[in-house]
Amino acid sequence: MKKEKEKYLKIKLVRSLISHPQKHRLVAYGLGLRKLNSQVIRKDSPEIRGMVRKISHLLEVEEIDKP
Protein backbone atom coordinates (compact mmCIF):
# COMPACT_ATOMS: atom_id res chain seq x y z
CA MET A 1 0.00 0.00 0.00
CA LYS A 2 1.45 3.35 -1.07
CA LYS A 3 1.41 6.25 1.29
CA GLU A 4 0.21 9.41 -0.43
CA LYS A 5 1.92 12.71 0.24
CA GLU A 6 -0.05 14.90 2.58
CA LYS A 7 -1.38 18.01 0.89
CA TYR A 8 -1.61 21.34 2.63
CA LEU A 9 -3.35 24.61 1.83
CA LYS A 10 -1.72 28.00 2.29
CA ILE A 11 -4.59 30.38 3.01
CA LYS A 12 -4.25 34.17 3.02
CA LEU A 13 -6.91 36.74 3.96
CA VAL A 14 -6.76 39.38 1.20
CA ARG A 15 -10.07 41.24 1.71
CA SER A 16 -11.35 42.87 4.86
CA LEU A 17 -14.02 41.26 7.03
CA ILE A 18 -15.65 44.65 7.63
CA SER A 19 -19.25 44.78 6.35
CA HIS A 20 -19.43 41.00 5.86
CA PRO A 21 -21.87 38.80 7.76
CA GLN A 22 -20.97 37.49 11.20
CA LYS A 23 -20.93 33.91 9.85
CA HIS A 24 -18.16 34.84 7.43
CA ARG A 25 -16.12 36.40 10.23
CA LEU A 26 -16.53 33.29 12.37
CA VAL A 27 -15.37 31.07 9.51
CA ALA A 28 -12.26 33.24 9.05
CA TYR A 29 -11.52 33.09 12.78
CA GLY A 30 -12.07 29.32 12.67
CA LEU A 31 -9.39 29.05 10.02
CA GLY A 32 -7.06 31.12 12.21
CA LEU A 33 -7.16 34.31 10.14
CA ARG A 34 -7.31 37.38 12.34
CA LYS A 35 -5.97 40.36 10.38
CA LEU A 36 -5.73 41.40 6.77
CA ASN A 37 -2.86 39.64 4.93
CA SER A 38 -2.49 37.03 7.67
CA GLN A 39 -1.56 33.55 6.43
CA VAL A 40 -2.09 30.05 7.79
CA ILE A 41 -1.18 26.58 6.58
CA ARG A 42 -3.82 23.92 7.11
CA LYS A 43 -3.99 20.26 6.20
CA ASP A 44 -6.17 19.67 3.13
CA SER A 45 -9.42 18.09 4.34
CA PRO A 46 -13.10 18.29 3.37
CA GLU A 47 -13.84 20.42 6.45
CA ILE A 48 -11.20 23.01 5.60
CA ARG A 49 -12.23 22.99 1.92
CA GLY A 50 -15.81 23.75 2.95
CA MET A 51 -14.72 26.66 5.11
CA VAL A 52 -12.57 28.03 2.28
CA ARG A 53 -15.43 27.67 -0.18
CA LYS A 54 -17.76 29.66 2.08
CA ILE A 55 -15.50 32.73 2.12
CA SER A 56 -13.54 32.16 -1.10
CA HIS A 57 -14.21 35.76 -2.20
CA LEU A 58 -12.08 36.97 0.73
CA LEU A 59 -9.19 34.52 0.41
CA GLU A 60 -6.23 33.58 -1.71
CA VAL A 61 -5.53 29.82 -1.58
CA GLU A 62 -2.52 27.87 -2.78
CA GLU A 63 -1.91 24.10 -2.60
CA ILE A 64 1.49 23.07 -1.27
CA ASP A 65 3.08 19.68 -0.61
CA LYS A 66 4.64 20.24 2.78
CA PRO A 67 4.95 23.28 5.07
C-alpha contacts under 8 A as a table, 3 or more apart, distances in Angstrom:
res1	aa1	res2	aa2	distance
5	K	65	D	7.11
6	E	43	K	7.57
6	E	44	D	7.78
6	E	65	D	6.54
6	E	66	K	7.12
7	K	43	K	6.33
7	K	44	D	5.54
7	K	63	E	7.04
7	K	64	I	6.20
7	K	65	D	4.99
7	K	66	K	6.69
8	Y	41	I	6.58
8	Y	42	R	5.63
8	Y	43	K	4.43
8	Y	44	D	4.88
8	Y	63	E	5.91
8	Y	64	I	5.27
8	Y	65	D	5.93
8	Y	66	K	6.35
8	Y	67	P	7.26
9	L	41	I	5.58
9	L	42	R	5.35
9	L	43	K	6.20
9	L	44	D	5.83
9	L	61	V	6.60
9	L	62	E	5.70
9	L	63	E	4.69
9	L	64	I	5.96
10	K	39	Q	6.93
10	K	40	V	5.89
10	K	41	I	4.55
10	K	42	R	6.66
10	K	61	V	5.73
10	K	62	E	5.13
10	K	63	E	6.25
10	K	64	I	6.88
11	I	39	Q	5.56
11	I	40	V	5.41
11	I	41	I	6.23
11	I	42	R	7.69
11	I	59	L	6.72
11	I	60	E	5.93
11	I	61	V	4.71
11	I	62	E	6.64
12	K	33	L	7.68
12	K	37	N	5.96
12	K	38	S	5.73
12	K	39	Q	4.39
12	K	40	V	6.66
12	K	59	L	5.60
12	K	60	E	5.17
12	K	61	V	6.46
13	L	16	S	7.62
13	L	33	L	6.64
13	L	35	K	7.43
13	L	36	L	5.57
13	L	37	N	5.07
13	L	38	S	5.78
13	L	39	Q	6.70
13	L	58	L	6.10
13	L	59	L	4.77
13	L	60	E	6.53
14	V	36	L	6.02
14	V	37	N	5.40
14	V	58	L	5.86
14	V	59	L	5.49
14	V	60	E	6.52
15	R	36	L	6.67
15	R	57	H	7.90
15	R	58	L	4.82
15	R	59	L	6.89
16	S	36	L	6.11
16	S	58	L	7.24
17	L	20	H	5.54
17	L	24	H	7.66
17	L	25	R	6.19
17	L	58	L	7.87
20	H	24	H	6.49
20	H	25	R	7.16
21	P	24	H	5.44
21	P	25	R	6.70
22	Q	25	R	5.06
22	Q	26	L	6.22
23	K	26	L	5.11
23	K	27	V	6.26
24	H	27	V	5.13
24	H	28	A	6.32
24	H	54	K	7.45
24	H	55	I	6.30
25	R	28	A	5.13
25	R	29	Y	6.22
26	L	29	Y	5.03
26	L	30	G	5.98
27	V	30	G	4.89
27	V	31	L	6.33
27	V	51	M	6.25
27	V	54	K	7.93
27	V	55	I	7.57
28	A	31	L	5.17
28	A	32	G	6.45
28	A	33	L	5.32
28	A	34	R	7.25
28	A	55	I	7.66
29	Y	32	G	4.91
29	Y	33	L	5.24
29	Y	34	R	6.02
30	G	33	L	7.45
31	L	40	V	7.70
31	L	48	I	7.69
31	L	51	M	7.62
32	G	40	V	6.73
33	L	36	L	7.98
33	L	38	S	5.94
33	L	39	Q	6.76
33	L	40	V	7.03
34	R	38	S	6.72
35	K	38	S	5.53
41	I	67	P	7.12
42	R	48	I	7.59
43	K	48	I	7.74
44	D	48	I	6.52
44	D	49	R	7.02
45	S	48	I	5.39
45	S	49	R	6.15
46	P	49	R	4.99
46	P	50	G	6.11
47	E	50	G	5.22
47	E	51	M	6.45
48	I	51	M	5.09
48	I	52	V	6.16
49	R	52	V	5.06
49	R	53	R	6.05
50	G	53	R	5.04
50	G	54	K	6.28
51	M	54	K	5.24
51	M	55	I	6.81
52	V	55	I	5.54
52	V	56	S	5.43
52	V	59	L	7.56
53	R	56	S	4.96
55	I	58	L	5.62
55	I	59	L	6.78
56	S	59	L	5.17
56	S	60	E	7.47
64	I	67	P	7.22
